[in-house]
Amino acid sequence: MKRRTFVVSTILAPIALAGCGGGGGHHGGWVPTDPTEPDDPTVPDDPTVPDDPTPVDEFWNESEVQRIVDSIRLPVFQDREFFVTTYGAVPGGTVDCLPAFKDAIAACNAAGGGRVVVPAGTYLVKGPITLLSNVNLHLLSENTTVMFSRDPRDYPTVLTQFEANPCYNYSPFLYAKDATNIAVTGKGTFDGQAGTGDDGSTTGNRTWSLGQKTGMQGTGAWLAWKAFNTANSDDGLLKNSANEATRVNWEGRVFGANPTFGYEFSQGRTMSTLRPNFVGFWNCQVVLIEGVRFIRSPMWEIAPVLCSEVTVRKVYIESHGTNNDGVNPVCSSQFLIEDCELNTGDDCVAIKSGRGGDGYNFTSDGLGGPRPSHDIVIRNCILTDGHGAITLGSEISGGVYNVFAENITLKGSAVYAALRLKTHSGLGGYIRNIYMRNVKMLQGVNTGNLYGVLLIDANYNGFASPATQSGGVRRYAIENIYASDLSTEGQSCPVPILVNMFRPDLGYTGVAGAPVMDCVIKGIKLRNSVFGPTTLTVTAPDVIDPPGTAGIIYNYGARSGGAGSRYLTPPADTPGLEVPTMINVTVNGVDRSNAT
């Protein structure tokens, strides 16, 4: 089997999980000088340390992209097939086929590996499908559908994550732990049934609902919980358990069915409201997900944690529920996403590295150091309706660096930003060395939310109150963000770049009692891009002249990109903010370049 320009022949050699250790896993090429430096708020920048090396073309480094791609091996499998029907699976969608899937996977693994084949037909599984090493789960036909039960009690409690906070919760529908050389391939569909289930829609009354904290009532479905407030809900408790000062070890975060940790456990509640992810591989290496469809997910779709050498290729996702992100690398590296179409209810691609204390120390005991996500390539994808087409954060406390995205098409009316960077001084972390080129927004894209095509959201959900965030306050750094050849010509575009921030984070001292965080936003560069028609207006004292041609808007004290105090130029008292550079950038036919 060949992979682009090299032969995959060493798949069974020892594999180091290089991408999951404190910024390790480099394979040559240029890298950040010190990717962990900005995490400590007591340590200032060292002026004697040079900036990160700059490639010949600072807006793109093809050799670096090729280095990342060449470091990602495809899995190789023995030429054996294990049909789930041989082990008792019955198509039709009414008989529980999970035992047959388990037996076929176990037999395949015991034989040294191969392909577990699911023929044409609809198969119901009442619980998760757990892959083992050297197993390729293959959906044989476009008419092959695997439907997952909507009863939370069918899903055992396993080590997983919820919004990048590790915990024990309902198993993801497709799960693997500590596995090597695994794949999910084929032409068929995985259906999470997190919709009405009656009309096949991807929206509607979601059985796995966290937003309303309720679901379908009765035997075999969700019980109805009262509407918890954020502080007392399961997700609120989980986030608070990542607080660096009061951190609960992972073993103590037990949710799912029969939880031992949770707000109402003492009152007899036996089920958690935390939804499972669709694909949740944990600490796996050499992974391929190719050709299949995912629909109607209760939560994030493809969310590998602590994984390396991952390829997601020619995958179609359609799921528009709450938090229905498409692909979420969490503390993962050597990751390729290509030729996919992601039609999602939240971010299409969202790269994570843990929240608060978990991100700073991504091990169960909280002593292991950060596990940044890095060396990620995203190319030739159609991204529809996701809030951020490509997003970094907001669970970013462990850091993200070396991300390359190219040849991206945006569709749909719900896109907030082509590239969205989300953090705040309660999360800290860093976002460094991010590259995007050749992005086209098709007719119909209209953010309508006063966001920017490039959104630097450094006060994401902070609401100008970082001291109240879980874990206290930490520095963040957003550095070396390069974008070129973006086009919204003829499409509605509020503004090319929106910088959303809380001014005290950047060293502003004009607010009594506000923390001075010495956070950093610098090295933002945009080149060869055409925008329009823009829709954002700014009132006095900073009136756009001529109207509708602003290239950069600075937004102070607002939450998640919402309307705050907007200005065309940054105040002089924000030393941590460097004015973005725009080269050959046109807005509504007006040259808004500030550099050449």
VENDATA-V36634 format. One line per field, one symbol per residue. phi: phi as a letter, one per 20 degrees, with the letter a starting at -180 (. if undefined). psi: psi as a letter, one per 30 degrees, with the letter a starting at -180 (. if undefined). Layout:
phi: ???
psi: ???
//
This chain:
phi: .dcldbeeccfefgceeffdclnfnfcnmecgfbfegffefedfgefeeffggdfgdfeacfffgfgfffedeefccfecccffffdofcfpndefdggfffffffffffeooqdeddfgpdcecepfededgmddecefcfeecdddgeegfedfecfbbclmdfadbgfgfdcbcldcmcbccpcecddflecfmedmfecofegedegelbafeofnbfeedfffegfdegfffffffegffcfeggfedddmflfdcrgdgfenfdceeefeefdcfcldcmcccbnedcclefbgedcfcldcldcdcledccadefmefeccfdlcblcdcbldcddcebgfccecbndlgfffbebgemcenfcfealcccblcddcmfgdgccdoefcfenbblcccbldddcnedfeafccdcaafeemmbccldccbldceegofbfmdledgddeeecflellbffefgnndbfccdclddcbleccgndfbgagcdddbdggfenfdedfmffdelfccbmeccblcccqffcfdcegedefbfgmcfeccdcdmddlnffceececfffecfeddfgecclddclmdfdfcbc
psi: kkjcglkjghfglkkkiefgjhgagkhalklkeiffeffjffjlkjffkllkkklejffkjeeeeeeeeffjkklkllikkjkfffggkjlfgfkjgeeeeeeeeeeeeffglakjkjlklkkkkialjjllkgkjjkjelfgkkjkkkgjfffjlkljaljhgjkljakklejkkkhlkilljlafakkjfghaffegglgaajkeikeefglakllkgaklklljlleegleeeeeefffkeehkkleffijbakhlgklegefggkgklgjlllekikkhlkikkjkflkklikfakdjikkhllikkjkhkkkjkglkgildkikjhllikkjkhljjjlfakekjklglkbeeeeiilefggfllilklikkklhkkkkfkekekkjafigfflklikkklikkkllfgkekekkjkllgfebaljkikkklikkklkfkjegghllejjjighjgehhiffflkfbklllkjkijkklhkkgkflkjekekkjkljeffggkgfjkfkkjfhlkjlhkkkkhkkklklfklklkfikkjlkggkekkkjkglkhglkbjklfkklfgiffkkkkkkkhkkjhgkjgkgl.
//
